[in-house]
Amino acid sequence: MGSFYNYWEFIMQPLEASELKAFLLALYQLDAPLPDDVQAQVNNINIPADIDKLYDIAMNYPPLATYYEQIHESLNANSKIRSRGPLPAKINHAAEQQSTEINNILVAIDEQLEDEKLTEISKPIFKAADSVSKAKDIWAIIIRSLQMPMP
């Protein structure tokens, strides 16, 4: 009976998956390695237990915070579109101004990348000496393998 409860403890909830995707893709968007203190915090992350720490890490480093918030907003918009149908024109207009490449990647990831795979790919990124470089390498491989939506 204990194994049943352990199984459910490690199932990632949609909000947790969204947080992890936003953080990993924000790392991918950065142009420079993380400062040493931020990198040390990232290296201490254990997934899935520490997903709730990702937001604080992102918000404490402005370049990461900018991408994290943009990506998280796009993920939420994509989720609302799937669950409720089209959004009002005002919200759609704002979404159109965001990076088409990232939006296409987010749609493909949401549709094709299982949460368990996301957990698996996050581990080497979080343990790398340069998480930005590792995120770029891993996401480049994943993005090439995804079937991207047409613009």
N, C-alpha and C positions, 0 to 999 in steps of 0.2 A: 504494500500500500504506500510506503514511503516513496518508491520510485515514481508512482503516479504523480505525487505532489512535486517531486523534483522535476519531472517532465514539464509541468505547467509553469514552474518558476522560470524556465529558460525560453519560453515562447515570447518572442518580441511582440509587443503591442504596436498598433499602427503609429501612435504618437512617438514611441521610441524609435521605430524604423525611420520616421520622418526626421527626427533629431540626428540620427546617425548619418543618413543620406546627406542632410544639409551640411553637417560638419565635414564629412569626407570630400564632398564636392567643393566646399569652400577652400579646403586645403589645396585641391587641384587647381583652383583659380589663382592662387597666390603666385607672385612672380619672384619671391625671394624666400629663403629658408626662414623658419620661425626663430625668434630670439631664443637664446639658450634657456631662459626661465620658462618660456611658454612650451618649448620642446620638451623640457623635463616634465612638465605637467602632462603633456600628451603621452609621453612614454610611460607614465604611471597609470594610464587608463586601462581597465580590464573590461572587455565587452562580454556579456551584456550588463554586468553589475554596475558599471560606472557611466552608463549613457546619460544619466541625469547631471553629470559634471561637465558635459560637453558645452552646454550653453554658457556656463560661467567662464570657461576657458576662452571660448570664442569672443564673448563680450569684453574680456579684459585685454584683447589685442585688436585695436581698431581696424587694421586691414582685413583680418579674419572676420571680424564682426560684420563688416559691410557685406562681404560675400555670403556669409552665413544667413543674414537677415533676408537678402535678396532671394537666395535659393529656398529658404524656408517658406517665404511668402509665395513663391512659385509652386512649391509642393502643395501648399494649402489651397491655392487657387485651382490647381489640377485636380485635387481631391474633391473640391466642391463641384467642379464641372461634372466629374464622374458620378457623384452621388445625387446631385439635384438638377442636372441639366444645365443649360446655358446660364451664365451669369449676366447681370445687368450690363448694358453697354458701357457705363462709366468704369466698371471694374475691368471689363475686357480691354478697353482702351489702355489702361495702365499696364495690363499684362503684355500688350503688344509692344510696349516700349522696352521691355526687358530683352535680354540677349536671346535671339532665336535659337542659337546653338545650344545654350544651356536648357532652354525650355524643351527642345527636341530630345536632348539627353535625358532630362527628367521624366518625360513621358515614356521614353523607351525603358528607362530603369524601372519605373513604377510598374510597367506592364510585363517586363521580361526578367527582372532580377529578383529572385526570392530572398526573403529576409535572412534566411540561414546563410546564403551565399554572401550577403552583405556583411554579416558577422565574421565570416571566414576571411573576406578580403580586408576587413578593417584591422585585424590583428597585426599583420606585418607593417601596415602603415603606422599604427600607434607605437610599435616597438622600434621603428627605424631611427637611425641617428638624424636623418633629415626626412621628416614625415611629408613635407611638401613634395620633394623629389620622388619619394616612394609612391605618393598618391598620384602624381602625374604619370609615372610608369604603369601602375596598375590600372588606372582609369583609361589610359590610352589603349591598353589591350582590351578592356571590357567594352569600351565605346566602339572599337573596330568590330567587335563580335555582335553588337546589337543591330537589330533591324530598325533603322531610324525612320520616324514618321516623315512624310512628305510635307514641305512647307505650304 
